[in-house]
Amino acid sequence: MRMRSYQVCECGAPLKLADSDVPVPQGTQVLLKVLAAGVCHSDLHIWDGYYEIGGGKRLNLMQRGITLPLTMGHENVGEVIALGPEASGVKVGDVRLVNPWIGCGQCKVCKRGDENLCVKPQSIGVYTQGGYATHLLVPHARHLFEIGTLSPRDAAPLACSGVTAYSALKKVADTLRQEPLVIIGAGGVGLMGVALARKMGAREVIAVDIDAAKRDAALAAGATLAIDGAAPDAVKQIQAATGGGAWAVIDFVGASQTVNLATACITKGGTVVVVGLFGGDYTVPTPFLPLRAMTLRGSYVGSHGDLAELLELVNRTGMPPVPIRARPLDEVSDALGDLRAGKVVGRVVLTP
């Protein structure tokens, strides 16, 4: 049996198709036949090999532990086809969602339940081989989740797009149900954020994006208002819509401009959660932190517990109304190209 995978062999260069033997699971490993693999914007940064950090500087990902060749793809659903001799908890034929955010399991961060924040990450599709392939090797069955009534295509984006949005929303849960929530960015993760916010009880969700098609998609996903972030009076519009300033803004873009917009829109005592990895830098006068009693924090993907909670929520209330388009695995390069060009509304899922 053979395995096909699309690999980054050189940063910025076209992906290469690799043909190899299907791996044999060892120890606690579980081998999956990939059924669906979501395409995420962060894969563009991995493919390029860096994050922009402002001032013309870049954060080199190869110097942070990513090695090539790498098969990307961290939003995966697969069918169990083989187990290592020490593996248990699943059986051949089971269909499972893979939690890709794997840590060392030994550090204090992992032991408190936040493997996604491990200082020695082993994330699937980032630090280890991912799902842009016909087969995927998972180190342990504890990283595999039942998807209930969801289809593989629908479930796959929950491993990153879904859990990333859910984890960020939990950080503003205290104000979510009482005050208007502002969400900047209506890409795949931002749309998931809009839809999940409504499922979590948000009465008003104000979506902000510079793309009219994505603003329309945000309204379809449950936003109560959509504002053009490029409008000269965008700050005034947001402040008016939130009754003088937002208590909570979640930035799913993470560019210099969007973080500045977010902090300009909050009221005293407000919170900005930065999720997106677009890149740039941000400067805040230090007196603003106490004088405005503002909170500026980051949120990176989600924990094992977050993913379990999300799957329970979605199986109970239904899939978030976010557009999902299926494409063949062999179109992975075109799918990434469309994502880079801003042509994707919602999420693309590859099916081998």
C-alpha positions in Angstrom: 0.0 0.0 0.0 1.3 3.4 -1.0 0.9 6.9 0.5 0.7 10.2 -1.3 1.6 13.5 0.5 2.2 17.0 -0.6 5.3 18.4 1.1 7.1 21.7 1.7 10.6 20.9 0.7 11.8 24.5 0.4 10.1 27.5 1.9 8.3 29.5 -0.8 8.8 26.8 -3.4 5.9 24.8 -4.9 4.8 21.8 -2.9 6.1 18.5 -4.0 4.2 15.3 -4.3 5.9 12.4 -2.4 5.1 8.8 -3.0 6.1 6.4 -0.2 5.2 3.3 1.8 2.3 3.7 4.2 3.9 4.0 7.7 3.4 1.1 10.1 2.2 2.3 13.5 4.6 1.6 16.4 3.9 1.6 20.2 0.8 3.7 20.9 0.6 5.2 17.4 -2.6 5.0 15.4 -2.7 5.1 11.6 -5.5 6.9 9.9 -6.7 7.1 6.3 -7.4 10.8 5.8 -11.0 11.6 4.9 -10.8 15.4 5.2 -8.1 18.0 5.7 -8.9 21.6 6.2 -6.8 24.4 4.6 -5.7 27.0 7.2 -4.3 30.5 6.6 -1.4 29.7 9.1 -0.2 27.1 6.5 0.7 30.1 4.3 3.1 31.3 7.0 4.6 27.9 7.5 5.0 27.5 3.7 6.7 30.9 3.5 8.8 30.0 6.6 8.3 33.2 8.6 5.9 35.6 10.4 6.1 39.3 9.9 6.9 41.0 13.2 7.0 44.6 12.1 9.8 47.0 11.2 10.9 44.8 8.3 11.7 42.0 10.7 10.7 38.4 10.4 10.3 35.5 12.8 12.1 32.6 11.1 10.1 29.4 11.7 12.9 27.1 10.7 14.9 28.5 13.7 11.9 27.7 16.0 11.9 23.9 15.4 10.1 23.4 12.1 12.0 21.1 9.8 11.6 20.2 6.2 10.4 18.3 4.3 7.0 18.9 6.0 3.5 17.7 5.1 1.2 20.5 6.3 -2.4 20.1 7.3 -3.6 20.3 10.9 -7.4 20.1 10.5 -7.9 16.4 9.9 -10.5 13.7 10.1 -9.6 10.1 9.3 -10.6 6.5 9.5 -8.6 4.3 11.8 -7.0 1.5 9.7 -4.2 0.2 11.9 -3.0 0.4 15.5 0.4 0.0 17.1 0.9 -2.9 19.6 0.4 -0.6 22.6 -2.5 1.4 21.2 -5.9 1.3 22.7 -9.1 3.4 22.9 -10.1 3.1 19.2 -10.6 0.3 16.8 -10.2 -0.2 13.0 -13.1 1.5 11.2 -13.6 4.3 13.7 -13.8 7.8 12.2 -12.1 10.4 14.4 -11.2 14.1 14.5 -7.5 14.7 15.3 -6.5 17.2 17.9 -3.2 18.5 16.3 -2.1 20.7 19.3 0.2 18.1 20.9 2.8 19.0 23.5 5.5 17.1 25.3 3.1 16.1 28.0 5.7 16.6 30.8 6.2 20.3 31.3 4.1 22.4 33.7 2.1 23.9 30.9 1.0 20.5 29.5 0.3 19.2 33.0 -2.2 22.0 33.6 -4.1 20.9 30.5 -2.7 23.4 28.0 -0.7 21.2 25.6 -1.4 23.8 22.9 1.0 26.2 24.7 3.8 23.7 25.3 7.3 25.1 25.0 8.3 22.0 23.0 5.4 21.6 20.7 4.9 18.6 18.5 1.8 19.8 16.6 0.6 17.7 13.7 1.1 19.5 10.4 3.4 22.0 11.9 6.2 20.2 13.7 5.3 16.7 12.6 3.8 15.3 9.4 0.2 16.4 8.7 -2.9 15.6 6.7 -2.2 16.9 3.2 -1.8 13.3 2.5 -3.7 10.0 2.0 -2.6 8.7 5.4 -1.7 10.2 8.8 0.1 8.8 11.8 -1.1 10.0 15.2 1.1 9.3 18.3 -1.7 8.3 20.7 -5.4 7.6 20.6 -6.0 10.3 23.3 -5.6 12.9 20.5 -8.6 11.4 18.6 -12.2 12.6 19.1 -15.5 11.2 18.1 -17.4 13.5 15.8 -20.9 12.3 16.5 -23.3 13.1 13.8 -21.0 15.5 11.9 -19.6 14.6 8.5 -15.8 14.5 8.1 -15.9 17.5 5.9 -17.8 19.6 8.4 -15.8 18.3 11.4 -12.3 18.9 10.1 -12.2 22.7 10.5 -13.2 22.4 14.1 -9.6 21.2 15.0 -8.2 24.7 14.3 -10.7 27.2 13.0 -13.4 26.0 15.4 -11.3 25.5 18.5 -9.3 28.7 17.9 -12.5 30.8 17.8 -14.1 28.9 20.7 -11.0 29.4 23.0 -10.9 33.1 22.2 -14.6 33.5 22.9 -14.2 31.8 26.3 -11.7 34.6 27.2 -14.5 37.2 27.0 -17.3 35.0 28.3 -18.0 37.4 31.2 -19.3 40.1 28.8 -20.4 37.9 25.8 -24.0 37.7 26.8 -24.5 41.2 28.2 -22.6 43.5 25.8 -22.1 43.7 22.0 -19.1 41.7 20.9 -16.8 43.1 18.1 -15.1 40.6 15.8 -12.5 41.9 13.5 -11.8 39.7 10.4 -14.4 37.5 8.7 -12.2 34.9 7.2 -12.5 31.2 8.0 -11.8 31.6 11.7 -13.6 34.9 12.1 -16.8 33.5 10.6 -16.5 30.6 12.9 -16.1 33.1 15.8 -19.3 35.0 14.7 -21.3 31.8 14.5 -20.0 30.3 17.7 -20.5 33.5 19.6 -24.3 33.3 18.8 -24.4 29.7 19.8 -22.7 30.7 23.1 -25.4 33.3 23.8 -24.1 36.5 22.3 -27.1 38.8 21.5 -25.1 41.3 19.4 -22.1 40.5 17.2 -20.5 43.3 15.2 -18.3 42.0 12.4 -15.6 44.2 10.9 -13.9 43.4 7.6 -12.6 45.4 4.6 -14.1 42.8 2.1 -17.7 43.3 1.3 -18.2 39.6 0.4 -16.9 38.6 3.8 -19.1 41.2 5.6 -22.1 39.6 3.8 -20.8 36.1 4.9 -20.6 37.4 8.5 -24.2 38.5 8.4 -25.2 35.2 7.0 -23.2 33.5 9.8 -25.1 35.4 12.5 -23.6 38.9 12.8 -26.1 41.6 13.7 -24.1 44.3 12.0 -21.2 44.4 9.6 -18.8 47.4 9.3 -16.2 48.2 6.7 -12.9 48.3 8.7 -11.4 50.5 6.0 -14.0 53.2 6.3 -12.5 56.6 7.6 -15.1 56.6 10.4 -14.8 52.9 11.3 -13.9 53.6 14.9 -16.8 56.0 15.3 -19.2 53.5 13.7 -18.0 50.7 16.1 -18.2 53.0 19.1 -21.7 54.1 18.2 -22.8 50.5 17.7 -21.5 49.5 21.1 -22.9 52.4 23.0 -19.7 54.3 23.4 -17.1 51.6 23.1 -16.8 47.8 23.2 -16.2 45.8 26.3 -14.6 43.0 24.2 -13.0 42.9 20.7 -11.5 39.8 19.2 -9.1 40.4 16.4 -8.9 37.4 14.1 -6.5 39.2 11.7 -3.6 40.3 13.9 -2.2 43.0 11.7 -0.8 46.3 13.0 -3.8 48.1 11.6 -6.4 45.8 13.1 -4.9 45.7 16.6 -4.8 49.5 16.6 -8.4 49.6 15.4 -9.4 47.2 18.2 -7.7 49.2 21.0 -9.2 52.4 19.7 -12.7 50.9 19.9 -12.8 49.6 23.4 -14.3 51.4 26.4 -12.4 51.9 29.7 -11.9 48.5 31.2 -12.3 46.8 27.8 -10.5 43.7 26.5 -8.8 43.1 23.2 -8.0 39.4 22.3 -5.5 39.0 19.4 -5.8 35.7 17.6 -4.7 36.3 14.0 -1.1 35.9 12.8 -1.1 38.2 9.9 1.9 40.0 11.3 3.2 43.5 12.1 3.8 45.3 15.4 1.9 47.4 17.9 3.0 50.2 20.2 0.9 51.3 23.2 1.8 54.2 25.6 2.3 52.4 28.9 0.1 54.9 30.9 -2.8 53.8 28.7 -2.8 50.4 30.3 -3.6 51.6 33.8 -5.5 54.8 32.8 -7.8 52.9 30.4 -7.7 49.8 32.6 -7.4 47.9 29.3 -6.6 44.3 28.8 -4.6 43.2 25.8 -4.0 39.4 25.5 -3.3 36.7 23.0 -5.1 33.5 22.3 -3.4 30.6 20.5 -5.6 27.7 19.1 -7.2 25.8 22.0 -6.7 23.0 24.5 -7.8 19.4 24.6 -10.6 20.4 26.9 -11.7 23.3 24.6 -12.0 20.9 21.7 -14.1 18.4 23.7 -16.4 21.3 24.8 -16.7 22.6 21.2 -17.7 19.2 19.8 -20.3 18.8 22.5 -21.7 22.3 21.7 -21.8 21.7 17.9 -23.3 18.2 18.2 -26.0 19.7 20.4 -26.7 22.9 18.5 -25.7 22.1 14.9 -22.7 23.1 12.8 -21.9 26.8 12.6 -23.3 28.3 9.3 -19.8 28.8 7.8 -19.3 28.0 4.1 -17.2 24.9 3.5 -16.0 23.9 0.1 -14.5 20.5 -0.6 -11.7 20.1 -3.1 -9.5 17.1 -4.1 -6.2 16.7 -2.3 -4.4 17.1 -5.7 -5.7 20.7 -5.8 -3.9 21.7 -2.5 -1.6 24.2 -4.2 -4.5 25.9 -5.9 -6.4 26.0 -2.7 -3.5 27.6 -0.9 -3.1 30.1 -3.7 -6.8 31.1 -3.6 -6.5 31.5 0.2 -3.4 33.8 -0.2 -5.3 35.8 -2.8 -8.3 36.4 -0.5 -10.6 34.4 -2.8 -11.8 32.0 -0.1 -15.0 32.8 1.8 -15.2 30.3 4.8 -13.1 27.2 4.6 -11.7 24.8 2.1 -11.4 21.1 3.0 -9.3 18.7 1.0 -10.6 15.2 0.3 -8.1 12.6 -0.9 
